[in-house]
Amino acid sequence: MTEEKILYDSVPSMILNRPFSYLACVIAMIIGIYSFITWFNQGNTFYIIVGMITGIIGLTIFFSWWLKVINTRLTITKKRVTLREGILSKNIHEVFVSDIRSVQIQQTLLQRILGTGTVEVSGAATVEADIKIHGIPNAYEVKKCIDEHRSKDL
């Protein structure tokens, strides 16, 4: 794949795809940090322990989500669309541009405002989507890029 020109290469967006979940994780981590700092200054341990637990939960969710996002990549070249997923084990889904039957975009209202969406790429051999990725930035640009190169092969 080194000789192929990369037309699009991206990972899903954490902030733009789920802004409220992102904000909740950040707030939980801030509460945890504040509770940890307060722990040294005051003795009211119940609120401090609850705050620290909240922070640890927020950090755990954020870190696992971040690991999943940075290990998911959509790459489009002139010949193929490739989705790579996985932290420890890797899954690679690949569809040749000449075999693509349809490209679908799904967006909620908030995703439309923020410019992200779910991209589904279906090949000619299957009924279901071969590649489905949530939270991809500029979803319509992805569809446009695939459609331009698909029409050249027809």
C-alpha positions in Angstrom: 0.0 0.0 0.0 3.1 2.3 0.1 2.8 3.1 -3.7 -0.8 4.1 -3.3 -1.6 7.8 -2.8 -3.5 8.4 0.5 -6.5 10.6 -0.2 -7.9 10.6 3.4 -6.5 9.3 6.7 -8.2 10.0 10.0 -9.2 8.7 13.4 -12.7 9.3 15.0 -13.1 12.5 16.9 -13.7 12.2 20.6 -14.9 15.7 21.3 -17.0 16.3 18.2 -18.6 12.9 18.2 -19.7 12.8 21.8 -19.2 16.2 23.3 -21.4 15.6 26.4 -19.6 12.3 27.3 -16.3 14.1 26.8 -17.3 17.0 29.0 -18.6 14.6 31.7 -15.2 12.7 31.8 -13.3 16.0 32.0 -15.5 17.3 34.8 -15.2 14.0 36.7 -11.4 14.2 36.4 -11.4 17.8 37.6 -13.5 16.8 40.6 -11.0 14.0 41.4 -8.0 16.4 41.2 -9.8 18.9 43.4 -10.7 16.2 45.9 -7.1 14.9 46.0 -5.8 18.5 46.6 -8.4 19.1 49.3 -7.5 15.8 51.0 -4.3 17.3 52.2 -5.9 20.5 53.6 -9.1 19.3 55.2 -10.3 16.3 57.2 -13.9 15.7 55.8 -13.1 12.4 54.2 -16.5 11.2 52.9 -16.7 13.9 50.2 -13.1 13.6 49.4 -13.3 9.9 48.9 -16.5 10.2 46.7 -14.7 12.9 44.7 -11.6 10.8 44.2 -13.7 7.8 43.1 -15.5 10.0 40.7 -12.2 11.2 39.3 -10.8 7.7 39.0 -13.9 6.5 37.1 -13.8 9.6 34.8 -10.1 9.0 34.1 -10.6 5.2 33.5 -13.5 5.9 31.0 -11.6 8.7 29.3 -8.4 6.7 29.0 -10.1 3.5 27.6 -12.1 5.6 25.2 -9.0 7.4 24.1 -7.1 4.2 23.5 -10.0 2.9 21.4 -10.1 6.1 19.3 -6.4 6.3 18.6 -6.4 2.7 17.5 -9.2 3.1 15.0 -8.1 4.6 11.6 -10.0 5.1 8.3 -7.7 5.3 5.3 -8.8 6.0 1.7 -6.6 5.5 -1.3 -7.3 5.5 -5.0 -7.7 1.7 -4.9 -9.2 0.8 -1.5 -10.9 1.9 1.7 -9.4 0.5 4.8 -10.6 0.5 8.5 -8.0 -0.6 11.1 -9.3 -1.3 14.6 -7.9 -2.8 17.8 -5.7 -2.2 20.7 -4.1 -5.6 21.4 -5.6 -7.6 18.5 -6.0 -5.9 15.2 -9.0 -6.1 12.8 -8.5 -4.8 9.2 -11.6 -4.3 7.0 -10.8 -3.5 3.4 -13.0 -2.8 0.4 -11.7 -2.0 -3.1 -13.1 1.2 -4.5 -14.1 -0.7 -7.7 -16.2 -3.1 -5.5 -18.1 -0.4 -3.5 -21.8 -0.6 -3.9 -22.9 2.2 -1.6 -21.6 4.8 0.8 -24.0 6.0 3.5 -23.7 8.8 6.0 -25.6 8.9 9.3 -25.7 12.0 11.4 -27.6 13.2 14.4 -28.5 16.9 14.6 -25.6 17.5 17.0 -23.2 15.6 14.7 -24.4 17.7 11.7 -23.7 20.9 13.6 -20.2 19.7 14.7 -19.3 18.1 11.3 -19.0 14.5 12.2 -20.9 11.4 11.4 -21.1 7.6 10.9 -19.7 6.4 7.5 -20.9 3.0 6.2 -19.2 1.5 3.1 -20.9 -1.5 1.5 -19.2 -3.8 -1.0 -20.9 -5.5 -3.9 -20.6 -9.0 -2.3 -22.4 -8.3 1.0 -25.8 -7.1 2.1 -24.5 -5.3 5.3 -21.9 -2.6 5.5 -18.4 -3.9 5.2 -17.0 -0.8 6.9 -18.8 1.2 9.6 -17.0 3.9 11.6 -18.6 6.3 14.1 -17.5 9.9 14.7 -15.4 10.4 11.6 -14.7 14.1 11.0 -15.9 15.6 7.7 -18.1 12.6 6.9 -19.4 14.2 3.6 -15.8 14.8 2.5 -15.2 11.1 3.0 -18.2 10.2 0.8 -17.2 12.7 -1.8 -13.7 11.3 -2.0 -14.9 7.8 -2.4 -17.5 8.7 -4.9 -15.0 10.7 -7.1 -12.7 7.7 -7.4 -15.5 5.2 -7.7 -16.9 7.0 -10.7 -13.5 6.9 -12.4 -13.5 3.2 -12.2 -17.0 2.8 -13.8 
